[in-house]
Amino acid sequence: MKLINSFGPNPRLVRMFIAEKNISLPETEIDILGAENRRAPYTDKNPGGQMPALELDNGTYIGETVTICEYLEERHPEPSLIGNTAEARANTRQWQRRIELGITEHIYNAFRYAEGYEMFKDRLHCIPEAADGLKEKAQKGLALLDQQMTGRKFIAGDEISLPDIFMYCCLDFSAGVGQSIDPSLSNVSAWFARMAERPSAKSSLHPACETVGMRG
């Protein structure tokens, strides 16, 4: 199998997950800035046009980031980043959904509708008037998470897991596009600093970051 790779926070989260797993995968690069992922031949294999994707040896494409990570976890269960028991996996997945629905989707859509509008206006249905409200919802979600993380080192407990990687890549990207962490959120800020120190945080950055001027 191989990773269909590109610049961007979502491809980065899979690269960071792979790095934490100590997995090595061959890669094929797609020009996401040139919208290569939104047209054939890529969309013939991944109709959603998302990036990244995982191409299996039989030609099957997996095109959802969390699904890619869960597939890799099943193929390479150690070190566990989702959970070794049913209870641990349920806990990881509930926190994953909480940050997706309460934080990261608002951040990404706010970017698409505001700072990223020129890039996305011809690719997606954009709602510029919703951007400010989505940014506010994301900040309220972060404030709630800050309270919930009291006494915890990572989002789902005392060990790093998929939600940490998922949210770190989002927040590292969003800080450069007008959506920084409120410094008064001490738990989230300390967590972010711990994540940034991990070798996988540096190794997962795409070489195009310096050229593009965004972290992904």
Buried (B, 14 or more C-beta within 10 A) or exposed (E): BEBBBBBBBBBBBBBBBBBBBEEEBEBEBBEBBEBBBBEEEBEEBBEEBBBBBBBEEEEEBBBBBBEBBBBBBEEBEEEBBBBEEEEBBEBBBEBBEBBBEBBBBBBBBBBBBBBBBEBBEEEBEBEEEBBEEBBEBBBEBBBBBBEBBEEEBBBBBEBBBBBBBBBBBBBBBBBBBEBEBEEEBEBBBEBBEBBEEBEBBEEBBBEBBEEBEBBB
